Amino acid sequence: MKKPVLLIAFIMLLAFALPVLAEPAESVPTFTEPLDYSDAANWAYFNEGEDKPADLFIVCPTVDTRSYANSEDLNEKLKARFVSALDAEKGIYADVCRLYSPYYRQMSIGAYTLPAGDLDKAEKNAYLDVSAAFRYYLDSENGGRPIVLAGFSQGAEMCIELLKEYFGDTAEGSKLRDRLVAVYAIGWRITDEDIEEFPQIVPAKGESDIGSVICYECEDGTVTGSIIIPEGVKTHSINPLNWRTDGAAADSSLNKGAVFSEEEGPIPGFCGAYIDEARGALIVPGVSTEDYPKVLDVFPDGCFHLYDNMFFYTNLKENVSLRVNAFSEAQRQARRSTAAWNIGAAAAALVLFALGAVLHNRRKSADA
């Protein structure tokens, strides 16, 4: 099978970075200050796209395959890899969203092989920047507009962390939940434990529910554990072909187009999919692991992680528009309900005033 251009470019992007891995450090440092997000140089996308009904805050996936734990040197070459990876996802959202995406001192791919304590430090280092960027976006750019959060792989993990920090049971969290269109956390996991501890994490149940998390990870059916869905862990998933959360198989005819190359365009009917109800992985039958290899050794054979967006690109693109439209309609209905309530309340007040006036006049007449 001929490898599509976008797929080749993505694989080469990773492959060229692989040979020069950093020497092991004695320990993972703890970052104490985030990047300055008032500086435009720290944004890959900033206010990109006009006259769109919603904002997209999108977090880049892992593109650093050289650093020991975190991207302490955000040089121009690394920033170019950020933009290349983001551009591969951009088309899913750009029709209906104004784009924001920070550069951040992300975890390198090697960080996922570190001992648990060091991995935790690396995650906190990366999130320090992502959180500061989101805070800056909220304070200086959002202005009450609808929000779509999105990320793939590490980017998805960072979005889940934003949900935990910003959208909880606080005054600000309540306002932000009212603005949340959806969270596209593709290529990561959400567990029962996550939902129990953070009830603001609401797995999507259908194709148009708003304020929910769209999550899945692609495999071939032979994988028993990975860094995305560890062995013994079950994740909540939704099938992007039939928008169901059970094991019902979606035929390839429902796939409106995998996209691997902007030049070649969508490939309708590329694959079907079903959810493995034991692990929650999205199983993609009939796709060759030779044509679509795992690429990185941190993933097991049979893992299609790198292609999570590509396999279902057109379905995802249509779904983003659907959810943004559903959010806008819900807002219109809420405004109509509020207006109707205000009119009703005003009418009731007038009636009460009129009755009061009548009773007052009768009392005056009786007294006379």
Beta strands, then each sheet from edge to edge (+ up, - down):
strand 1: 43-48
strand 2: 54-59
strand 3: 97-102
strand 4: 147-152
strand 5: 180-186
strand 6: 212-214
strand 7: 218-219
strand 8: 274-275
strand 9: 282-283
sheet 1: 1+ 3- 2- 4- 5- 6-
sheet 2: 7+ 9+ 8-
end
